[in-house]
Structures are given as C-alpha cells and as structure tokens.
C-alpha cells in the first residue's frame, strides 16, 4: 500500500520531533560522561591521567558531532516544514522551540 500525503505528514511530524529529542538526549548523556571523566581526573588519585585525557579528547569529538547532527536535524526540520507549507499551506502546530528568527536565519545560511 502506498503512503498517502496525510499519512506521510503525520509520520514525519512524529519522527522529526522524536529524532530531535533523541539527539538532544544523546548530547546530554555525552556531556554527563565528559563531566564524570573530568571529575574522576580530579578526585580519583589512582585514575590514569593520560588515558583519561585521551578519553576526554574523544568525548569532545563525540559532543561536537552530536552538536553538528543537532544543527543538521534543525535544518532538516525547517526544510520539511517549508515543503509542507508549499504542499499543504501554513502549519500552526510546528513550533520553532524558542529559536529566534535570527538564529533560524543563521542556521539557514549554514545549510
């Protein structure tokens, strides 16, 4: 059975928001792990400082990748919202989650 336009819109509405939330949760988890490693460097005398530093460098890369993924997901959300407006007209229930128009404009420039 083919996917209908209303079904596609409903599915995408759910999935985009869920994906954004999962990326944000992953970012928060990576930040918490980074904080724990840094705290262990300070508070655990027998912690191998060099190995922990290498782990922090990798965690920083993970965090940067998640921030980039979050930005890409925001741009994807905006593109899908624009496509939806072209096809179906304005949508009232797609909030910008507190982003200012300047931030959205900056995000579009990066895309």
Phi and psi restraints in degrees (range 20) as a CNS / XPLOR table:
assign (resid 1 and name C) (resid 2 and name N)
       (resid 2 and name CA) (resid 2 and name C) 1.0 -75.2 20.0 2
assign (resid 2 and name N) (resid 2 and name CA)
       (resid 2 and name C) (resid 3 and name N) 1.0 149.6 20.0 2
assign (resid 2 and name C) (resid 3 and name N)
       (resid 3 and name CA) (resid 3 and name C) 1.0 -78.1 20.0 2
assign (resid 3 and name N) (resid 3 and name CA)
       (resid 3 and name C) (resid 4 and name N) 1.0 127.7 20.0 2
assign (resid 3 and name C) (resid 4 and name N)
       (resid 4 and name CA) (resid 4 and name C) 1.0 -86.6 20.0 2
assign (resid 4 and name N) (resid 4 and name CA)
       (resid 4 and name C) (resid 5 and name N) 1.0 161.7 20.0 2
assign (resid 4 and name C) (resid 5 and name N)
       (resid 5 and name CA) (resid 5 and name C) 1.0 -59.0 20.0 2
assign (resid 5 and name N) (resid 5 and name CA)
       (resid 5 and name C) (resid 6 and name N) 1.0 -49.7 20.0 2
assign (resid 5 and name C) (resid 6 and name N)
       (resid 6 and name CA) (resid 6 and name C) 1.0 -61.1 20.0 2
assign (resid 6 and name N) (resid 6 and name CA)
       (resid 6 and name C) (resid 7 and name N) 1.0 -37.2 20.0 2
assign (resid 6 and name C) (resid 7 and name N)
       (resid 7 and name CA) (resid 7 and name C) 1.0 -68.2 20.0 2
assign (resid 7 and name N) (resid 7 and name CA)
       (resid 7 and name C) (resid 8 and name N) 1.0 -40.0 20.0 2
assign (resid 7 and name C) (resid 8 and name N)
       (resid 8 and name CA) (resid 8 and name C) 1.0 -64.1 20.0 2
assign (resid 8 and name N) (resid 8 and name CA)
       (resid 8 and name C) (resid 9 and name N) 1.0 -43.1 20.0 2
assign (resid 8 and name C) (resid 9 and name N)
       (resid 9 and name CA) (resid 9 and name C) 1.0 -62.5 20.0 2
assign (resid 9 and name N) (resid 9 and name CA)
       (resid 9 and name C) (resid 10 and name N) 1.0 -45.7 20.0 2
assign (resid 9 and name C) (resid 10 and name N)
       (resid 10 and name CA) (resid 10 and name C) 1.0 -63.2 20.0 2
assign (resid 10 and name N) (resid 10 and name CA)
       (resid 10 and name C) (resid 11 and name N) 1.0 -44.3 20.0 2
assign (resid 10 and name C) (resid 11 and name N)
       (resid 11 and name CA) (resid 11 and name C) 1.0 -64.5 20.0 2
assign (resid 11 and name N) (resid 11 and name CA)
       (resid 11 and name C) (resid 12 and name N) 1.0 -46.0 20.0 2
assign (resid 11 and name C) (resid 12 and name N)
       (resid 12 and name CA) (resid 12 and name C) 1.0 -63.7 20.0 2
assign (resid 12 and name N) (resid 12 and name CA)
       (resid 12 and name C) (resid 13 and name N) 1.0 -38.4 20.0 2
assign (resid 12 and name C) (resid 13 and name N)
       (resid 13 and name CA) (resid 13 and name C) 1.0 -57.7 20.0 2
assign (resid 13 and name N) (resid 13 and name CA)
       (resid 13 and name C) (resid 14 and name N) 1.0 -45.3 20.0 2
assign (resid 13 and name C) (resid 14 and name N)
       (resid 14 and name CA) (resid 14 and name C) 1.0 -69.0 20.0 2
assign (resid 14 and name N) (resid 14 and name CA)
       (resid 14 and name C) (resid 15 and name N) 1.0 -47.3 20.0 2
assign (resid 14 and name C) (resid 15 and name N)
       (resid 15 and name CA) (resid 15 and name C) 1.0 -68.7 20.0 2
assign (resid 15 and name N) (resid 15 and name CA)
       (resid 15 and name C) (resid 16 and name N) 1.0 -37.7 20.0 2
assign (resid 15 and name C) (resid 16 and name N)
       (resid 16 and name CA) (resid 16 and name C) 1.0 -64.2 20.0 2
assign (resid 16 and name N) (resid 16 and name CA)
       (resid 16 and name C) (resid 17 and name N) 1.0 -46.6 20.0 2
assign (resid 16 and name C) (resid 17 and name N)
       (resid 17 and name CA) (resid 17 and name C) 1.0 -64.7 20.0 2
assign (resid 17 and name N) (resid 17 and name CA)
       (resid 17 and name C) (resid 18 and name N) 1.0 -41.3 20.0 2
assign (resid 17 and name C) (resid 18 and name N)
       (resid 18 and name CA) (resid 18 and name C) 1.0 -63.1 20.0 2
assign (resid 18 and name N) (resid 18 and name CA)
       (resid 18 and name C) (resid 19 and name N) 1.0 -42.9 20.0 2
assign (resid 18 and name C) (resid 19 and name N)
       (resid 19 and name CA) (resid 19 and name C) 1.0 -63.1 20.0 2
assign (resid 19 and name N) (resid 19 and name CA)
       (resid 19 and name C) (resid 20 and name N) 1.0 -43.7 20.0 2
assign (resid 19 and name C) (resid 20 and name N)
       (resid 20 and name CA) (resid 20 and name C) 1.0 -59.3 20.0 2
assign (resid 20 and name N) (resid 20 and name CA)
       (resid 20 and name C) (resid 21 and name N) 1.0 -42.7 20.0 2
assign (resid 20 and name C) (resid 21 and name N)
       (resid 21 and name CA) (resid 21 and name C) 1.0 -66.2 20.0 2
assign (resid 21 and name N) (resid 21 and name CA)
       (resid 21 and name C) (resid 22 and name N) 1.0 -41.9 20.0 2
assign (resid 21 and name C) (resid 22 and name N)
       (resid 22 and name CA) (resid 22 and name C) 1.0 -64.3 20.0 2
assign (resid 22 and name N) (resid 22 and name CA)
       (resid 22 and name C) (resid 23 and name N) 1.0 -39.5 20.0 2
assign (resid 22 and name C) (resid 23 and name N)
       (resid 23 and name CA) (resid 23 and name C) 1.0 -64.2 20.0 2
assign (resid 23 and name N) (resid 23 and name CA)
       (resid 23 and name C) (resid 24 and name N) 1.0 -43.1 20.0 2
assign (resid 23 and name C) (resid 24 and name N)
       (resid 24 and name CA) (resid 24 and name C) 1.0 -63.0 20.0 2
assign (resid 24 and name N) (resid 24 and name CA)
       (resid 24 and name C) (resid 25 and name N) 1.0 -40.7 20.0 2
assign (resid 24 and name C) (resid 25 and name N)
       (resid 25 and name CA) (resid 25 and name C) 1.0 -64.9 20.0 2
assign (resid 25 and name N) (resid 25 and name CA)
       (resid 25 and name C) (resid 26 and name N) 1.0 -41.0 20.0 2
assign (resid 25 and name C) (resid 26 and name N)
       (resid 26 and name CA) (resid 26 and name C) 1.0 -63.2 20.0 2
assign (resid 26 and name N) (resid 26 and name CA)
       (resid 26 and name C) (resid 27 and name N) 1.0 -40.5 20.0 2
assign (resid 26 and name C) (resid 27 and name N)
       (resid 27 and name CA) (resid 27 and name C) 1.0 -63.0 20.0 2
assign (resid 27 and name N) (resid 27 and name CA)
       (resid 27 and name C) (resid 28 and name N) 1.0 -43.8 20.0 2
assign (resid 27 and name C) (resid 28 and name N)
       (resid 28 and name CA) (resid 28 and name C) 1.0 -63.2 20.0 2
assign (resid 28 and name N) (resid 28 and name CA)
       (resid 28 and name C) (resid 29 and name N) 1.0 -40.0 20.0 2
assign (resid 28 and name C) (resid 29 and name N)
       (resid 29 and name CA) (resid 29 and name C) 1.0 -66.0 20.0 2
assign (resid 29 and name N) (resid 29 and name CA)
       (resid 29 and name C) (resid 30 and name N) 1.0 -41.7 20.0 2
assign (resid 29 and name C) (resid 30 and name N)
       (resid 30 and name CA) (resid 30 and name C) 1.0 -63.9 20.0 2
assign (resid 30 and name N) (resid 30 and name CA)
       (resid 30 and name C) (resid 31 and name N) 1.0 -39.5 20.0 2
assign (resid 30 and name C) (resid 31 and name N)
       (resid 31 and name CA) (resid 31 and name C) 1.0 -65.3 20.0 2
assign (resid 31 and name N) (resid 31 and name CA)
       (resid 31 and name C) (resid 32 and name N) 1.0 -40.3 20.0 2
assign (resid 31 and name C) (resid 32 and name N)
       (resid 32 and name CA) (resid 32 and name C) 1.0 -64.9 20.0 2
assign (resid 32 and name N) (resid 32 and name CA)
       (resid 32 and name C) (resid 33 and name N) 1.0 -41.1 20.0 2
assign (resid 32 and name C) (resid 33 and name N)
       (resid 33 and name CA) (resid 33 and name C) 1.0 -63.6 20.0 2
assign (resid 33 and name N) (resid 33 and name CA)
       (resid 33 and name C) (resid 34 and name N) 1.0 -42.1 20.0 2
assign (resid 33 and name C) (resid 34 and name N)
       (resid 34 and name CA) (resid 34 and name C) 1.0 -59.5 20.0 2
assign (resid 34 and name N) (resid 34 and name CA)
       (resid 34 and name C) (resid 35 and name N) 1.0 -44.5 20.0 2
assign (resid 34 and name C) (resid 35 and name N)
       (resid 35 and name CA) (resid 35 and name C) 1.0 -62.7 20.0 2
assign (resid 35 and name N) (resid 35 and name CA)
       (resid 35 and name C) (resid 36 and name N) 1.0 -40.0 20.0 2
assign (resid 35 and name C) (resid 36 and name N)
       (resid 36 and name CA) (resid 36 and name C) 1.0 -66.6 20.0 2
assign (resid 36 and name N) (resid 36 and name CA)
       (resid 36 and name C) (resid 37 and name N) 1.0 -42.0 20.0 2
assign (resid 36 and name C) (resid 37 and name N)
       (resid 37 and name CA) (resid 37 and name C) 1.0 -62.5 20.0 2
assign (resid 37 and name N) (resid 37 and name CA)
       (resid 37 and name C) (resid 38 and name N) 1.0 -44.9 20.0 2
assign (resid 37 and name C) (resid 38 and name N)
       (resid 38 and name CA) (resid 38 and name C) 1.0 -62.8 20.0 2
assign (resid 38 and name N) (resid 38 and name CA)
       (resid 38 and name C) (resid 39 and name N) 1.0 -41.2 20.0 2
assign (resid 38 and name C) (resid 39 and name N)
       (resid 39 and name CA) (resid 39 and name C) 1.0 -65.0 20.0 2
assign (resid 39 and name N) (resid 39 and name CA)
       (resid 39 and name C) (resid 40 and name N) 1.0 -39.5 20.0 2
assign (resid 39 and name C) (resid 40 and name N)
       (resid 40 and name CA) (resid 40 and name C) 1.0 -64.3 20.0 2
assign (resid 40 and name N) (resid 40 and name CA)
       (resid 40 and name C) (resid 41 and name N) 1.0 -36.3 20.0 2
assign (resid 40 and name C) (resid 41 and name N)
       (resid 41 and name CA) (resid 41 and name C) 1.0 -59.1 20.0 2
assign (resid 41 and name N) (resid 41 and name CA)
       (resid 41 and name C) (resid 42 and name N) 1.0 -36.2 20.0 2
assign (resid 41 and name C) (resid 42 and name N)
       (resid 42 and name CA) (resid 42 and name C) 1.0 -83.1 20.0 2
assign (resid 42 and name N) (resid 42 and name CA)
       (resid 42 and name C) (resid 43 and name N) 1.0 -43.5 20.0 2
assign (resid 42 and name C) (resid 43 and name N)
       (resid 43 and name CA) (resid 43 and name C) 1.0 -97.6 20.0 2
assign (resid 43 and name N) (resid 43 and name CA)
       (resid 43 and name C) (resid 44 and name N) 1.0 -16.8 20.0 2
assign (resid 43 and name C) (resid 44 and name N)
       (resid 44 and name CA) (resid 44 and name C) 1.0 -106.1 20.0 2
assign (resid 44 and name N) (resid 44 and name CA)
       (resid 44 and name C) (resid 45 and name N) 1.0 106.1 20.0 2
assign (resid 44 and name C) (resid 45 and name N)
       (resid 45 and name CA) (resid 45 and name C) 1.0 -60.2 20.0 2
assign (resid 45 and name N) (resid 45 and name CA)
       (resid 45 and name C) (resid 46 and name N) 1.0 -38.0 20.0 2
assign (resid 45 and name C) (resid 46 and name N)
       (resid 46 and name CA) (resid 46 and name C) 1.0 -87.0 20.0 2
assign (resid 46 and name N) (resid 46 and name CA)
       (resid 46 and name C) (resid 47 and name N) 1.0 4.5 20.0 2
assign (resid 46 and name C) (resid 47 and name N)
       (resid 47 and name CA) (resid 47 and name C) 1.0 -66.7 20.0 2
assign (resid 47 and name N) (resid 47 and name CA)
       (resid 47 and name C) (resid 48 and name N) 1.0 132.2 20.0 2
assign (resid 47 and name C) (resid 48 and name N)
       (resid 48 and name CA) (resid 48 and name C) 1.0 -71.7 20.0 2
assign (resid 48 and name N) (resid 48 and name CA)
       (resid 48 and name C) (resid 49 and name N) 1.0 104.0 20.0 2
assign (resid 48 and name C) (resid 49 and name N)
       (resid 49 and name CA) (resid 49 and name C) 1.0 -59.6 20.0 2
assign (resid 49 and name N) (resid 49 and name CA)
       (resid 49 and name C) (resid 50 and name N) 1.0 -43.1 20.0 2
assign (resid 49 and name C) (resid 50 and name N)
       (resid 50 and name CA) (resid 50 and name C) 1.0 -64.2 20.0 2
assign (resid 50 and name N) (resid 50 and name CA)
       (resid 50 and name C) (resid 51 and name N) 1.0 -46.1 20.0 2
assign (resid 50 and name C) (resid 51 and name N)
       (resid 51 and name CA) (resid 51 and name C) 1.0 -65.3 20.0 2
assign (resid 51 and name N) (resid 51 and name CA)
       (resid 51 and name C) (resid 52 and name N) 1.0 -38.5 20.0 2
assign (resid 51 and name C) (resid 52 and name N)
       (resid 52 and name CA) (resid 52 and name C) 1.0 -65.3 20.0 2
assign (resid 52 and name N) (resid 52 and name CA)
       (resid 52 and name C) (resid 53 and name N) 1.0 -36.0 20.0 2
assign (resid 52 and name C) (resid 53 and name N)
       (resid 53 and name CA) (resid 53 and name C) 1.0 -64.6 20.0 2
assign (resid 53 and name N) (resid 53 and name CA)
       (resid 53 and name C) (resid 54 and name N) 1.0 -41.4 20.0 2
assign (resid 53 and name C) (resid 54 and name N)
       (resid 54 and name CA) (resid 54 and name C) 1.0 -62.6 20.0 2
assign (resid 54 and name N) (resid 54 and name CA)
       (resid 54 and name C) (resid 55 and name N) 1.0 -39.1 20.0 2
assign (resid 54 and name C) (resid 55 and name N)
       (resid 55 and name CA) (resid 55 and name C) 1.0 -64.3 20.0 2
assign (resid 55 and name N) (resid 55 and name CA)
       (resid 55 and name C) (resid 56 and name N) 1.0 -40.0 20.0 2
assign (resid 55 and name C) (resid 56 and name N)
       (resid 56 and name CA) (resid 56 and name C) 1.0 -63.1 20.0 2
assign (resid 56 and name N) (resid 56 and name CA)
       (resid 56 and name C) (resid 57 and name N) 1.0 -39.0 20.0 2
assign (resid 56 and name C) (resid 57 and name N)
       (resid 57 and name CA) (resid 57 and name C) 1.0 -62.7 20.0 2
assign (resid 57 and name N) (resid 57 and name CA)
       (resid 57 and name C) (resid 58 and name N) 1.0 -43.4 20.0 2
assign (resid 57 and name C) (resid 58 and name N)
       (resid 58 and name CA) (resid 58 and name C) 1.0 -66.7 20.0 2
assign (resid 58 and name N) (resid 58 and name CA)
       (resid 58 and name C) (resid 59 and name N) 1.0 -40.1 20.0 2
assign (resid 58 and name C) (resid 59 and name N)
       (resid 59 and name CA) (resid 59 and name C) 1.0 -63.6 20.0 2
assign (resid 59 and name N) (resid 59 and name CA)
       (resid 59 and name C) (resid 60 and name N) 1.0 -35.5 20.0 2
assign (resid 59 and name C) (resid 60 and name N)
       (resid 60 and name CA) (resid 60 and name C) 1.0 -63.0 20.0 2
assign (resid 60 and name N) (resid 60 and name CA)
       (resid 60 and name C) (resid 61 and name N) 1.0 -39.3 20.0 2
assign (resid 60 and name C) (resid 61 and name N)
       (resid 61 and name CA) (resid 61 and name C) 1.0 -66.1 20.0 2
assign (resid 61 and name N) (resid 61 and name CA)
       (resid 61 and name C) (resid 62 and name N) 1.0 -40.5 20.0 2
assign (resid 61 and name C) (resid 62 and name N)
       (resid 62 and name CA) (resid 62 and name C) 1.0 -61.1 20.0 2
assign (resid 62 and name N) (resid 62 and name CA)
       (resid 62 and name C) (resid 63 and name N) 1.0 -46.5 20.0 2
assign (resid 62 and name C) (resid 63 and name N)
       (resid 63 and name CA) (resid 63 and name C) 1.0 -61.7 20.0 2
assign (resid 63 and name N) (resid 63 and name CA)
       (resid 63 and name C) (resid 64 and name N) 1.0 -44.4 20.0 2
assign (resid 63 and name C) (resid 64 and name N)
       (resid 64 and name CA) (resid 64 and name C) 1.0 -63.0 20.0 2
assign (resid 64 and name N) (resid 64 and name CA)
       (resid 64 and name C) (resid 65 and name N) 1.0 -38.6 20.0 2
assign (resid 64 and name C) (resid 65 and name N)
       (resid 65 and name CA) (resid 65 and name C) 1.0 -65.6 20.0 2
assign (resid 65 and name N) (resid 65 and name CA)
       (resid 65 and name C) (resid 66 and name N) 1.0 -39.6 20.0 2
assign (resid 65 and name C) (resid 66 and name N)
       (resid 66 and name CA) (resid 66 and name C) 1.0 -68.3 20.0 2
assign (resid 66 and name N) (resid 66 and name CA)
       (resid 66 and name C) (resid 67 and name N) 1.0 -38.1 20.0 2
assign (resid 66 and name C) (resid 67 and name N)
       (resid 67 and name CA) (resid 67 and name C) 1.0 -63.5 20.0 2
assign (resid 67 and name N) (resid 67 and name CA)
       (resid 67 and name C) (resid 68 and name N) 1.0 -41.9 20.0 2
assign (resid 67 and name C) (resid 68 and name N)
       (resid 68 and name CA) (resid 68 and name C) 1.0 -64.0 20.0 2
assign (resid 68 and name N) (resid 68 and name CA)
       (resid 68 and name C) (resid 69 and name N) 1.0 -41.5 20.0 2
assign (resid 68 and name C) (resid 69 and name N)
       (resid 69 and name CA) (resid 69 and name C) 1.0 -63.4 20.0 2
assign (resid 69 and name N) (resid 69 and name CA)
       (resid 69 and name C) (resid 70 and name N) 1.0 -39.5 20.0 2
assign (resid 69 and name C) (resid 70 and name N)
       (resid 70 and name CA) (resid 70 and name C) 1.0 -62.9 20.0 2
assign (resid 70 and name N) (resid 70 and name CA)
       (resid 70 and name C) (resid 71 and name N) 1.0 -41.5 20.0 2
assign (resid 70 and name C) (resid 71 and name N)
       (resid 71 and name CA) (resid 71 and name C) 1.0 -64.8 20.0 2
assign (resid 71 and name N) (resid 71 and name CA)
       (resid 71 and name C) (resid 72 and name N) 1.0 -43.4 20.0 2
assign (resid 71 and name C) (resid 72 and name N)
       (resid 72 and name CA) (resid 72 and name C) 1.0 -63.6 20.0 2
assign (resid 72 and name N) (resid 72 and name CA)
       (resid 72 and name C) (resid 73 and name N) 1.0 -37.9 20.0 2
assign (resid 72 and name C) (resid 73 and name N)
       (resid 73 and name CA) (resid 73 and name C) 1.0 -67.0 20.0 2
assign (resid 73 and name N) (resid 73 and name CA)
       (resid 73 and name C) (resid 74 and name N) 1.0 -38.4 20.0 2
assign (resid 73 and name C) (resid 74 and name N)
       (resid 74 and name CA) (resid 74 and name C) 1.0 -62.0 20.0 2
assign (resid 74 and name N) (resid 74 and name CA)
       (resid 74 and name C) (resid 75 and name N) 1.0 -44.9 20.0 2
assign (resid 74 and name C) (resid 75 and name N)
       (resid 75 and name CA) (resid 75 and name C) 1.0 -62.8 20.0 2
assign (resid 75 and name N) (resid 75 and name CA)
       (resid 75 and name C) (resid 76 and name N) 1.0 -40.5 20.0 2
assign (resid 75 and name C) (resid 76 and name N)
       (resid 76 and name CA) (resid 76 and name C) 1.0 -61.1 20.0 2
assign (resid 76 and name N) (resid 76 and name CA)
       (resid 76 and name C) (resid 77 and name N) 1.0 -44.0 20.0 2
assign (resid 76 and name C) (resid 77 and name N)
       (resid 77 and name CA) (resid 77 and name C) 1.0 -58.6 20.0 2
assign (resid 77 and name N) (resid 77 and name CA)
       (resid 77 and name C) (resid 78 and name N) 1.0 -45.8 20.0 2
assign (resid 77 and name C) (resid 78 and name N)
       (resid 78 and name CA) (resid 78 and name C) 1.0 -63.9 20.0 2
assign (resid 78 and name N) (resid 78 and name CA)
       (resid 78 and name C) (resid 79 and name N) 1.0 -40.2 20.0 2
assign (resid 78 and name C) (resid 79 and name N)
       (resid 79 and name CA) (resid 79 and name C) 1.0 -65.3 20.0 2
assign (resid 79 and name N) (resid 79 and name CA)
       (resid 79 and name C) (resid 80 and name N) 1.0 -44.1 20.0 2
assign (resid 79 and name C) (resid 80 and name N)
       (resid 80 and name CA) (resid 80 and name C) 1.0 -65.2 20.0 2
assign (resid 80 and name N) (resid 80 and name CA)
       (resid 80 and name C) (resid 81 and name N) 1.0 -37.2 20.0 2
assign (resid 80 and name C) (resid 81 and name N)
       (resid 81 and name CA) (resid 81 and name C) 1.0 -63.3 20.0 2
assign (resid 81 and name N) (resid 81 and name CA)
       (resid 81 and name C) (resid 82 and name N) 1.0 -42.3 20.0 2
assign (resid 81 and name C) (resid 82 and name N)
       (resid 82 and name CA) (resid 82 and name C) 1.0 -64.0 20.0 2
assign (resid 82 and name N) (resid 82 and name CA)
       (resid 82 and name C) (resid 83 and name N) 1.0 -40.9 20.0 2
assign (resid 82 and name C) (resid 83 and name N)
       (resid 83 and name CA) (resid 83 and name C) 1.0 -62.1 20.0 2
assign (resid 83 and name N) (resid 83 and name CA)
       (resid 83 and name C) (resid 84 and name N) 1.0 -43.8 20.0 2
assign (resid 83 and name C) (resid 84 and name N)
       (resid 84 and name CA) (resid 84 and name C) 1.0 -60.3 20.0 2
assign (resid 84 and name N) (resid 84 and name CA)
       (resid 84 and name C) (resid 85 and name N) 1.0 -39.4 20.0 2
assign (resid 84 and name C) (resid 85 and name N)
       (resid 85 and name CA) (resid 85 and name C) 1.0 -66.3 20.0 2
assign (resid 85 and name N) (resid 85 and name CA)
       (resid 85 and name C) (resid 86 and name N) 1.0 -39.2 20.0 2
assign (resid 85 and name C) (resid 86 and name N)
       (resid 86 and name CA) (resid 86 and name C) 1.0 -63.5 20.0 2
assign (resid 86 and name N) (resid 86 and name CA)
       (resid 86 and name C) (resid 87 and name N) 1.0 -40.3 20.0 2
assign (resid 86 and name C) (resid 87 and name N)
       (resid 87 and name CA) (resid 87 and name C) 1.0 -84.1 20.0 2
assign (resid 87 and name N) (resid 87 and name CA)
       (resid 87 and name C) (resid 88 and name N) 1.0 -41.9 20.0 2
assign (resid 87 and name C) (resid 88 and name N)
       (resid 88 and name CA) (resid 88 and name C) 1.0 -117.1 20.0 2
assign (resid 88 and name N) (resid 88 and name CA)
       (resid 88 and name C) (resid 89 and name N) 1.0 -5.8 20.0 2
assign (resid 88 and name C) (resid 89 and name N)
       (resid 89 and name CA) (resid 89 and name C) 1.0 94.7 20.0 2
assign (resid 89 and name N) (resid 89 and name CA)
       (resid 89 and name C) (resid 90 and name N) 1.0 179.0 20.0 2
assign (resid 89 and name C) (resid 90 and name N)
       (resid 90 and name CA) (resid 90 and name C) 1.0 -59.9 20.0 2
assign (resid 90 and name N) (resid 90 and name CA)
       (resid 90 and name C) (resid 91 and name N) 1.0 147.0 20.0 2
assign (resid 90 and name C) (resid 91 and name N)
       (resid 91 and name CA) (resid 91 and name C) 1.0 -116.8 20.0 2
assign (resid 91 and name N) (resid 91 and name CA)
       (resid 91 and name C) (resid 92 and name N) 1.0 125.3 20.0 2
assign (resid 91 and name C) (resid 92 and name N)
       (resid 92 and name CA) (resid 92 and name C) 1.0 -87.7 20.0 2
assign (resid 92 and name N) (resid 92 and name CA)
       (resid 92 and name C) (resid 93 and name N) 1.0 -22.1 20.0 2
assign (resid 92 and name C) (resid 93 and name N)
       (resid 93 and name CA) (resid 93 and name C) 1.0 -105.1 20.0 2
assign (resid 93 and name N) (resid 93 and name CA)
       (resid 93 and name C) (resid 94 and name N) 1.0 31.2 20.0 2
assign (resid 93 and name C) (resid 94 and name N)
       (resid 94 and name CA) (resid 94 and name C) 1.0 -118.0 20.0 2
assign (resid 94 and name N) (resid 94 and name CA)
       (resid 94 and name C) (resid 95 and name N) 1.0 84.2 20.0 2
assign (resid 94 and name C) (resid 95 and name N)
       (resid 95 and name CA) (resid 95 and name C) 1.0 -70.8 20.0 2
assign (resid 95 and name N) (resid 95 and name CA)
       (resid 95 and name C) (resid 96 and name N) 1.0 156.3 20.0 2
assign (resid 95 and name C) (resid 96 and name N)
       (resid 96 and name CA) (resid 96 and name C) 1.0 -87.6 20.0 2
assign (resid 96 and name N) (resid 96 and name CA)
       (resid 96 and name C) (resid 97 and name N) 1.0 8.1 20.0 2
assign (resid 96 and name C) (resid 97 and name N)
       (resid 97 and name CA) (resid 97 and name C) 1.0 53.0 20.0 2
assign (resid 97 and name N) (resid 97 and name CA)
       (resid 97 and name C) (resid 98 and name N) 1.0 39.4 20.0 2
assign (resid 97 and name C) (resid 98 and name N)
       (resid 98 and name CA) (resid 98 and name C) 1.0 85.1 20.0 2
assign (resid 98 and name N) (resid 98 and name CA)
       (resid 98 and name C) (resid 99 and name N) 1.0 0.2 20.0 2
assign (resid 98 and name C) (resid 99 and name N)
       (resid 99 and name CA) (resid 99 and name C) 1.0 -72.0 20.0 2
assign (resid 99 and name N) (resid 99 and name CA)
       (resid 99 and name C) (resid 100 and name N) 1.0 139.7 20.0 2
assign (resid 99 and name C) (resid 100 and name N)
       (resid 100 and name CA) (resid 100 and name C) 1.0 -80.5 20.0 2
assign (resid 100 and name N) (resid 100 and name CA)
       (resid 100 and name C) (resid 101 and name N) 1.0 162.3 20.0 2
assign (resid 100 and name C) (resid 101 and name N)
       (resid 101 and name CA) (resid 101 and name C) 1.0 -61.6 20.0 2
assign (resid 101 and name N) (resid 101 and name CA)
       (resid 101 and name C) (resid 102 and name N) 1.0 -32.0 20.0 2
assign (resid 101 and name C) (resid 102 and name N)
       (resid 102 and name CA) (resid 102 and name C) 1.0 -66.0 20.0 2
assign (resid 102 and name N) (resid 102 and name CA)
       (resid 102 and name C) (resid 103 and name N) 1.0 -41.4 20.0 2
assign (resid 102 and name C) (resid 103 and name N)
       (resid 103 and name CA) (resid 103 and name C) 1.0 -65.5 20.0 2
assign (resid 103 and name N) (resid 103 and name CA)
       (resid 103 and name C) (resid 104 and name N) 1.0 -41.0 20.0 2
assign (resid 103 and name C) (resid 104 and name N)
       (resid 104 and name CA) (resid 104 and name C) 1.0 -64.8 20.0 2
assign (resid 104 and name N) (resid 104 and name CA)
       (resid 104 and name C) (resid 105 and name N) 1.0 -39.7 20.0 2
assign (resid 104 and name C) (resid 105 and name N)
       (resid 105 and name CA) (resid 105 and name C) 1.0 -62.7 20.0 2
assign (resid 105 and name N) (resid 105 and name CA)
       (resid 105 and name C) (resid 106 and name N) 1.0 -43.7 20.0 2
assign (resid 105 and name C) (resid 106 and name N)
       (resid 106 and name CA) (resid 106 and name C) 1.0 -62.4 20.0 2
assign (resid 106 and name N) (resid 106 and name CA)
       (resid 106 and name C) (resid 107 and name N) 1.0 -40.6 20.0 2
assign (resid 106 and name C) (resid 107 and name N)
       (resid 107 and name CA) (resid 107 and name C) 1.0 -63.8 20.0 2
assign (resid 107 and name N) (resid 107 and name CA)
       (resid 107 and name C) (resid 108 and name N) 1.0 -36.5 20.0 2
assign (resid 107 and name C) (resid 108 and name N)
       (resid 108 and name CA) (resid 108 and name C) 1.0 -69.2 20.0 2
assign (resid 108 and name N) (resid 108 and name CA)
       (resid 108 and name C) (resid 109 and name N) 1.0 -34.0 20.0 2
assign (resid 108 and name C) (resid 109 and name N)
       (resid 109 and name CA) (resid 109 and name C) 1.0 -64.2 20.0 2
assign (resid 109 and name N) (resid 109 and name CA)
       (resid 109 and name C) (resid 110 and name N) 1.0 -34.2 20.0 2
assign (resid 109 and name C) (resid 110 and name N)
       (resid 110 and name CA) (resid 110 and name C) 1.0 -71.5 20.0 2
assign (resid 110 and name N) (resid 110 and name CA)
       (resid 110 and name C) (resid 111 and name N) 1.0 -30.6 20.0 2
